[in-house]
Amino acid sequence: MRELHVEDLRPGDVVNKTLLSKGGMVMLEAGTVLTEYYIHRLRTLGFKRVSVKEPGERTIMADSAAKAKKRGPEVFRDEGITEAVAGMKSNAESLAKTQESIRLFVESEHTFSRLSLPFLETVKFRRDFRERVLSALAEKPIADEMNVMLQSDPQLFRHSLHVSLLSNVLGDVRGFDKSRMEELTLGSLLFDVGMTRLPENIVKANRKLTDEERETVRQHTRIGYKVLSEIKSIPQQAARAALLHHERFDGHGYPFSFRGKDIPELAQLVGLADIYDALLSQRHYRDSYPSNEAMEYLFAAGNYDFGMDVVQSFLKHVVVYPVSSLVELSNGQVGIVEQTANRLAHRPVIRIIQEANGEPIAKTYTVDLNENRQLVIRRLIRGL
């Protein structure tokens, strides 16, 4: 073991002892191979000296949980929940249901109706996404965690599948290689796994949470990171996506208040997909937001919550209102979505079939919302 000043660290050095922040949060696990990025962060965060391994030396696995308890707020842990999770993992009937639900999701036409990709690219993306997800599901620890998620909270399970789909679209259009896409798939499927270790009366509360309860919920990122770090088949970058998906571009996120490029790209992609799908989804404590409001939020989020390049990539490749959806416009007219390609996600071409007073139209006509800026889609009446 060697203890080096942070200025003497070099890429390739291996952390010998888990590094904790002053608040007791895990910054780098023992065994982490240092990169330029990690070394820069250690300097920025004020670390002075770091214990690294000698060549061939075994890593000292520090008891992070015990030290965190002494040095800062205790990470939430409930033995009853731990026992319940173990019981859910042993439920073979539910596991089969989980596997079938995921298989149906990756093979459904409806799943991919939210994407705006050229036909041939869509065919390839569907095939690759299906293979990545089913390959992940073949790993029992990963299947077990998805099974726990379905039993704990079906809304959370569906949300995680949607976030994985949207994150994969972003990774694909940004040119991720096979290895990086696999990391992204695992990180996005299990990014919220920490929620399954929190009290149900808090997670599913349909009321305003107390300050203490909100702090408990915030711990799901660290809990999820710990869960994933203990699964050998989960890459470190996938686990870090779970830890950092609530960090925000301008520094107002948690748990570390990272800013801009200090937030790993995978965490940014998962975080953006998480917010978008959460806004569109029914939650325990609120109704879903209209699609146009969700899109307006994303327009305002560039360089505030997320990097502008990430937001722009997302807006170009997600369809809010799939072709053939029935929608109501802000002036009361009803129409069918006719064209979505090569346009803003919330401004498709609409074929009007009913006037605002409910009268059917003898001869239908189209309205291009790109050209009629005073009109917006008020609500989705029926999807595909």
N, C-alpha and C positions, 0 to 999 in steps of 0.2 A: 504494500500500500504506500502511495505517495500523497502528500498534501501539497497542492500547487496553488500559487497565487493565481487569481482569475486571469491576469494578463499573460500568464505562462501557459495557459491551456491551449491545446491544439486540436483541430478536427481529428477524430479517431480515438482520442482519449476516452476511457470508459469510466463512468461514475461508479465509485466503489460503495458509496453510502447515500441513501435517499436524501435528497435536498428538500428541506421544508422552508416555507416562508415564515415570517414572524408570526403570522396568524395560524400557523400549524398546517397549512395546505401543502400538498405534495407538488413540488415544482418539477423535479426530475427524479424518476425512479432509479434505484440502484440497478446497474447493468445497462443504462442508457449510453449509447455511443454518441459522443458530442459532435455536433456539427457547427459550422460558422454561426448559424442562426441561434442555436442553444447558447453558445459562448457569448454572443452579443446580448442575449436576454439576461444572462447571469450578470454581466457587467451593468446593464441598465437597471436591474433590480437591486444592485448594491451588494451582491455577494463578493466576498473578499478572497476566500480560500475554499478549494474543493478537493475532496478526497477522491483520487483516481486509482485504478488498478495498476499494479505492476504486470508486465506480460506473464500470462499463465497463472495469475493469482485469482482465487475464487472471490466472487463478489460478496460483500457483507450486506445481507438483506435486513435493513433496519426495521424495527417495529414502528411503522409510520403512525398507525392509529394511536398507540400509546403516547408517542411524543406529541402528536397533535392535541391530545387531550390535555397535556401539561402546558402546552404553549399557546393554545387558542381555543376557540369554540369547538365543542365535541361534535363530530359528524354523527348525524342521527343514526341510531341503531336500535332495533326492537327485536328481541329474541322471538317474540310471537310471530312477527312477520318473517323472520328467518326460517322458522319451522313451517310456516304456511307455504313459503316459496319451495322448500324441499318437497312438501307434499304435492304441490302442483307439478313439479318436475317428474314425479313418479306416476302421474296420471296418463297412462298409455292411450286411453280413449281420446282425451283432449289433445294429446300430441298428434294423433292421426287426423283429428279435425283441423288442427293448426296447419299441418303439412298440406292438407287438401285445400284449405282456404288460400294459402299462398300460391299453390299451383294454379288454382282458378284465377287468381289475380294476375299472374304473369302471362296467362294464356287468353285472357278476355280481350275482346275487341274494344270494349268500353274503357278499359284501363288506359289504352293508348290514344283515345279520342281527344285527350287534353293536350296533345303535342302538336307542334307546328314544324314539321320536318318534310323535306322532299320525299316522295314515295319510296324510292330505293333506300334512302337513308333510314326511313322509318322501319322498313323490313329488316335491315341489318341491326338497327338498334333494338328492336323487339327480340330478335334472336339472341343477341349478346346479353341483354338485360335478363332474359329468362334463364340463360345458362349461368350467369353470375349468381342470381338469387337462389336457384335450385342447388348450385354447387355449395353455396354457403349453408343452405338448409341441410345438406348431407352431413355436416359436422354436428354431432350430437349436442355439444354444449351450446351451440348457436340455436339449434332447433329447440332445445330446452328453454332458453331465454325467451324466444318468440312464443312458446307455449305458455310460459308464465305471464307474458304480456296479454295474450288473448284471454286467459282466465281472470286476470286482475282487472282488466279494463278493455273491452272490445273496441271502444273509441280510440284508445291509445294504440292498439294493434293496427287498426285501419289507417290511422294517421301515420304510423311508422312506415307502412307500405307505400303510401302516397309520397312521403318525404323521400324515400329511397328512389322512387321513380323520377321525381323532379330533380333530385340531386344528380342522378345518373345522366339525365339530359344535359345538365350544365357541364358535367365532367366530359361528356362525349363531344359537345360542341367546342369545348376548350382544349381538345386534343390530348386528353389524358391517355397514357399507354395502358396496357392490360393490367400491369401490377397496380398502378394508381387507381384504376377503375375498381379493382377488387377491394382495395382499401376503402374507397368511397362507398361501395355497396355495403360492406360490413359496418362501417361507421354510421351510415344513414339508416340501416335497418334497426340498429340497437342504440341509437343516440340517446333515446329517452328511457333506457332500461332502468335507470336509477329511480324513476317514478314508481316502479313496482315494489320498491323497498320503503316507501313512505306510507303513513297511516291513510287508510281508505277514506276516513271522515274528513281529511284535509284535501286529498287529491280529487275527491268527487263532491266537494262542498259546492252548493249552489247559492252561496252567500259571499259577502266580502270577507276575506281572510284577515286575521289579526296580523300585526307586525311580526310577532313570533312565528305564526304559521307560515307567513311568506318567507321568512328566513329558513324555515324547515324545507319548504318546497325548493328554494334556491340550492339546497344541498344536493339535489338530484344529479347535478352535473358531476360533482366529486364522487358521489356514490356510484354513478354509472361508470365513471372512469375506473374506479377500483374493481367493480365487477368484471369489466372487459379486460383489465390488465391481468386478471387471474385466469383468463382463458388463453391457452397457449396458441391457438389458431388465429387469434385476433392481433393484427399488426398494431404497433404503437401509435401510428398515425390515425388509425380508426378509433382507438381508445381516446386519443386527444380530441377528436371531433366531438365525442360525447362530452368531454370535459369543457370544451371551449365554444360550443354552439350558441351560447348566450352572450358571448363577447360582441361588442358593437364597434363599428369603424371609428367613431369619434371618442371612444374610451368610456362610454357610460354603461357598458355591459358588466357581466360577472362571469366567473369568480375573481378574475385578476385585473379587470379594467384595462386589458390590452387595447392598443390602438392600431388602426391602419394595417400596414403590412406585417405587424407583429402577430396578427391573428392568422393562423395557418389557413391556407386556401380551402382545404377540406371542411374546416369548421365554418368558414364563411358560406360555402355552398349549402351545407346542411342547415345552417341557421336561417338562410333566406328561404329555403324550401319549407322549413318548419313554420316560419311566420306566415307565409302565404297560405299553406294548407290549413293552418290553425284558424286563420281569419274566415276561410270558406266553410269551415266545419262547425257542426253543432257541438258546443262544449257543455260540461255539467253546469256551468254557472252563467251561460249566455247563449243566445241564438247565433246562428252564423251571420256573417256580414254579407251584404250584397256584393257580387263579383266586381262591380264597377268601383265600389269603395275600397276593396282589397287592392285593386290595381292602382288606384290613386295613392294609396299608402305606399306602394312600391315606388311609384314615380318620385315621391318625396323622400324616399329612404336612401337614395344615392349619395354616397360620401357622408352619410350621417349614421345610418345603421350598417350599411354595407358599401363596399367599393362600387363606384359607378359602373365599372366594366362588368362586374358580376350582375348588377341589376339589369343592365342593357342586354346581356346575354340571355338572361331569364325571360325578359319581356318579348324577345324575338322568337322564342321557341316554345311558349306555353299558350294554349288555346283556352280562353276563359269560357267561351260559348261554342261548343262543337257544332259543326255543320249538322243541320236538321233539328237543332234545339228550338223549342218554342219559347219566345221571350215577349215581354211587355216593355214598350218604350216609355220614356218620361212623359210623352204627350198622350198616353193612354192607348195608342195603337198596339196591335198584336201582330207579330210576324215570325217568320221562320229564318233562322240563320242559314245563309246561302253560300257565303264565301268568307274564309278566314286567312287564307295564305297571303303573305307579303303585306301585312298591315298590323297596326297596333292590336294587341290581344283583346282589348275591350271595345274595339270599334270595327266589327265585321260588316259585311253587306247583309241587309235584312230584306226579305220578301214580305211585304205587308199583305196580310190576309183578313184583317179585321180593323174597322175604324174604332176610334176612342169611345163612341157611343154603343159599341157592341154589334153594329151592323156589319155583315159580311161584305167583302169587296167583290164586285162582279168580275173585274179584271185586275188581277194582282199586279203590283209594281215593286221595284226595288228601291231601297234607300241605303246610300253609302254613308255610314256614320263617320268615316274619315272626312267627308265633305260637308256633313251636316253636324257641325260641332255643338249646336244648341241642343241636340238630342243625345240622350244616353239610354242605355238599357237599365230599366228600373228593377226588373227581377226576371229570374229564370222560371218559366211556368212548367216546362217539362224538358228534361234532358234526353239523351239518346235512350 
